[in-house]
């Protein structure tokens, strides 16, 4: 037993030494040894080969043929505006057939509405050798099956332990580093050391995700005293952004490990954490955020105004609170590549532990981040209009669909007042077009 224990200790020491020497230290210094690049090259080539094998299997006259969907959705919708459709109805008297338009729209909404499908994983064009796929995968060839089995072994027996080790090092370093820096008196030295700790730990955590991130237009990076606004796909969005710069986080106070991290980081950096009772007080939240923005020496605030995670295909309604604070808004668009891993967190289906396990057993996290020119509220523009303008810019840059719906519909039902408002709009359209005599 002693021999087995000593061997385990030696193996663990060698493993930790290799991780520190080959990954942690280079990432802390902001340099790369080329390991990630080589891994991504092998991964891309493997997925390309797998796609070719699948396409060849499809061409074989097999009863179990792999079928690629011809469209992204179940229903091929007519994008004609409702006003034009209703204008085609009879101009004199109401006829029973006039209701067919509303029946069709109702059936479309039941079968495949444009809201709830944004809360499920994004569909893939081709299988990425993970368990999730948008097509019915059947046996194609022995070689493809062998590659898939090897991939499972690599992801669960090598990548998962490696990523867990890196995550543990990154989180521990964050807690210890910010706690030590937090003991220093407020000064420029403390602020500098705090930014160093945050950047270093974020780089280690990105390596724990096998992250490959492409940052565009860095001249537009958020500046101190401003507000960084981004679309929200995953909890790791914050890590993706802090890998390239420091931000003051905004959120609710949590318990457990997250609470330990929050209490440690707030000592070194002016993050804005709210108690559960405070987060519901909109005026208090706005007041504290406005006080932060007024101080031009503080880090830019990072806010995800959607309030929930959306599946990397769309940008949903921005809550207006972030745009009532004042100051300069720095829009940022984040777009993940689903071929290598699904970054979307469906919080209504998976808890955080299950989600992190799926992330750490995926191939990699690959994404693009675009910094866009700063925006300010125009004269005569209210907070809602400003929020919609910023959302449109982010959606256009990220190639995302812009939707006016509240992301809170992931868990809540549509309010009766909203239904009544839509009913009134329908009635006005019918009356204006003469369908109701």
N, C-alpha and C positions, 0 to 999 in steps of 0.2 A: 504493500500500500504506500509505503514511503517513497518507493521508486516511482510509482505512478504519480504521486503528488508532486515530487520534484521535477519530473518530466513536464507535467502540466504547468508548473510555475515557470520553467525555462521556456516552454513554447509561448506562454503568455507574455513573458518578458521580451522575447524576440519579436513577437507580433506587435507589441506596443512600440518597441524601438523602431521597427520598420514603418509603422504608421506615422510616428512622430517625425522621422527623418525624411520620408518620401512625400508626405502629404501635409501634415500639420505645419511644420516649420516653413516650407515653401509657400503655403497659402497665407500664413501669418505675415510673410514678407512681401506678399503680392506677386510672387513669381511662379512660373510653371515649369515642371521638368519634362513636360510633353506626354505624361502618362494619360491624362484625360483626353488629349487630342488623339492619341493612338487608340484608346478605348472607343471613342466616338467613330473613328474611321472604320475599325473592325465591325462595330455595331451597324453602321450605315450599310456597309457591304453585305453583311449577313441578312439584313432586312430586305435589301434589293434582291438578293438571291432567292429568299423565301417568296417574295412577290412574284418573281418569274416562275418559280416552281408551281405556285398556286394557279397562275394564269395558264400554264401548260396543262395542269390537271383539269382545269375548266373546259379546255378544248376537247378533252377526251369524251367520247360518247358514253358517259356513265349515267346510270339512273340517279346517282347521288351527286349530281352536278352542283358545283359552287356557283351561286347566282349573285351577281352584284346588283344592288338596287339601282334603278334608273334615276331615282330622285332622292333627295335628302329626306323628304317627308312621305307620309302615307297618301296624302291628298294633294292633288295638283290644283292649287287655288287660283281663282280669278282675282287679280289684283285691282280690278276696277273699283273706284271709290263708291261708297254706299250711295252718295247723293246721285251719281250718274245712273246707278242701277235702278233706284227708285224713280228717277225721272222717266224711265222707260215704261213705267206702269201706266195704266189707263188714265187718261186725263179728265174723264167725265165722272163715271160712276165706279164705285168700288166693286170689284169682282173677287170671288173666292180664290181664284188663282193668284191673286196678288200676294197671298201669304206664303207662296212657295219660296220666294226669295229668302224670307226670314227662316223658314223651315230648313233650307239648305245651309244657311249660315249657322243655325243651331246644331245641325248634324255635324258640320265641320268642327265646331268648337268642342263637341262631345268626343268625337273620334280623335282629334289632334288639335288642341288649342295651342296658341303661340306662346303661352305663359308657362304651363307646367312642364313642357318639354325642355325648357331652359334650366330645369332643376334635375336633369338626368345627364349622364355622361355623354359627351360629344361622340357622334358616330364616326367610324373610321372608313376610309376608302378601301384599305387593304389590311389584312391581319398582321399584327406586329409581334407575333409569337408570344403574346401574353394571353391571359385567359379571356380578356374582354374583346369582343369583336362584333361588328354590325352585320355579319352574314353567318349563315349556318355552315360552319366549318366541318368538312368530312375528311376522311383519310385520303390523302393525295399520293404520298410516296413514303417509302421507308426512310429515305434520307431526311426529309422534312420532319418526320416524327422524331428521328434521332437528334436533330438540331434542337427541336423544342425541348426534349428531355434534358439535353446538355444545358440549355438555357435555364431551365428550372433549377438544376443543380448549382449553376453559377450564381443565380440570383439569390437563392435561399441559403446556400452553404458558404458563399464567399462575400457577395455584395452586402447582404443583410448584416452579418457580423461586422464587416468593415464600416458600414454606414452607422451602425449603432455605436461603435467605438468612437467614431468621429463626432457624432451627435453628443455623446456623453462628455467628450473633451471640450467641445464648443460650449455646451451649457454650463459645465463646471467652471470653465475659464471666464465666462460671462459673469457668473455669480461672484466668484472670488475677485475678479478684476474690478468690477464696479463697486463691490463692497470696500475694497482697499482705496480706490480713488475717491469714493464718497466720504472718506474720513478727512480728506484734505480741505482746507478753507477755500471758499469761492474765489477763483482767480482764473486768469487766462491759461495758466499751467494745468489746472484741474480740468478745464474745458477741453484742452488739447489731449490730455491723457484719456479722458472719457471717450473722445472720438476715436482714439487709437484702439481702445479696448473694444468698442462697439464694432468698428470695421474689421478688426482681426477676428473676433468671434463669429461675425457674420460670414466671413470668407471660409472659415472652417465648417460652418453649418451648410454653406452652399456645396462644399466638397462632399459633405455627408449625403447630399442629394444627387451626387454626380451631376451637378448643375453646369450647364453651358448656356451662358447668358450673353446676348448681344445688345449692347447699349448704343442707341442712336441719338445724334444731335446733343452731345454732352454740353454744348454751350448754353443749352436751355435748362440745365439742372436747377432744381429749386434752391433759392437763396434764403439766408436767415431772415426771420421776420415774415416769411411767407407761408402759404398753405399748399401742400402738395396733395392733389386730388387724383385718384387712380381708380380704374375699374377693378372689381374684386372677383377673383376666381378661387382663391385658396388662402389658408392661413399663412402659407409660405410666401405670399406676396410681399409681406413686410421684410422677410429675409432677403428676397430677391432685390428689393430696392436698397436696403441698408448695406448690401454688399458693395454698392457704388457710392454711398454717401450716408451721412448720419441724419436721423430725423427724431423729432419728439413724437412719441406714440400717444394716441388717445384711445381710451377704452375703459372698460369696467374692471374693478378690482376682483381678482379671482382667488381661489384657495389652492391648496396643494402646491405642486411644483411651479405652476404658472405664477401663483402668488409670491413664492420665494423669489422668482426672477424679477417680478414687478417691484417688490420692496427693495431689492438690491440695486436695480438699474436706476430707480428714481432718486437714489442718493447721489449718483454720479451725473445724472442728466435730467433736465427738467421735463420729464414725461408728465402727461396729464391723465391721472387715473381717477376714476369716479367710483364712489360707493354705489351699491345697487339702488339705494334710495335717492341718491343725487342724480343718477343718469336719467331719471324720469322728469327731473326739473329742467325744462328746456332753457329757461332764463338763466339759471345757475351755470349750465353747461356753456351757453353762449358767452356769459360774463367771464368765465375762467379762460376760455379760448381767446377771447378778445384781448384780455390782459397779457396773454402769452404772445400774441401777434404784435402788440404794440411795442414790446421789447425787441428791438432789432438785433440784439446780441444773442438771442436764443435761436436754437435750431428750428428749421421749418417744421410745421406740424404735418403729420401724415394722416390723411383721412380717406376712408373708403365710403363715399356717400350713398352707395347702394344699400348698405346696411346688412347685406348677406352675400353669400357666394353664388355666382352665376356661372354656367357651364362653359365658359371660354368661347361662346358663339355670339353673345349679345351683351349689350349694356342696357340695364333697366333704369327705372326712374331714380334720379338723384334726390336725396332728401335736401330740402332747402336750407336746413340749419347751418350747414357748412358755408353757405354763401351769404349768410346774414352777418357774419363776423366782421367783414371788411378786410382790407388788405389785398395783397396780390395772390392770385390763384395760379399755380403751376400745374397744368394738366399733364398726366402721364398715362400712356396706354401700355398695357401688358398683354401679350398674346403668346400662349404656350403652344408648342408643337405636340399634338396628341399622339403622334407616331411613336414616341419614345416612352410615354407614360401619361396617365390621366391625372392632371393636377387638380381637377375640380373636386371640392369637398361637398358632398351632399349631406349636410349636417342633420337633416331629418331622417336619414337612412343609416348613416355610419357615425359611430362615436369617434372621438379624436384618436384613440388608440388604434382602432381598425383602419382609419384613414391613413395614419402614419405608417402602418404596416404595409398598406398597399403602395404608398409612395416609395418606401424603402426597398420594396421588392420589384419595382418597375425598372426599366432599363436605365433611364436617366430623366432629368428635368431639363428640357431645352425650351428657351423662350426668348422673345424679343421685347425690349423695353424702349419706348420712344419718349424722349423729353420734348415737350412742345413749348412754343413761346408763351411767356406769362400773359395772363388775361386779367382785366379789371372790370368791375361793374360799370356799365355805361350809365350816363345820366338818363333818368326816367325809366330805367330797367329795374324790375323788381327781382327778388331773390329766386323765384321760380323760373323766370325767363333767363336769368344768368346761369342757373344750374342746367337748364336745357341746352343753352349755347355751349357750355363746357362739355356736356355729355356728347353732343353732336361732334365736336372736334375729336374727342377720344375715340368714338365709334368709327369715324371716318379713317383716322390714322391706323387703328388696329384692325381694320377690316371686319368690324363687328356689326351685328344688326342692332339698330337703335329701337328700343321698345319703350312705350310710355307707361308701362305697368309697374306697380310697386313690388319690389322683391319680397316684401313681407307676405305676399300671397303664397310663399312656400309653406307657411304654417297657418296663416289666417284665412278666413273666408272673405269674399268680396263684401264690402259694406252695403247695406240696403240703400243708403243715400246715393251711392254710385250707380246702383241698378236703376233707381228711380230717375236719375239724371239721364242715363242712356235711353230709358223709355220715353222721356220727354223729347229727347233729340229725334228719336224715330217718329214720334207723333208730328213734330214740326216739319220733318221732311215730307211726310205723307200729305199733310195739309197744304204745304207750299206747292207740291206738285199736283194738287187737284185730285188725288186719289180718293180722298174722303169728301163727298159732296155735302 
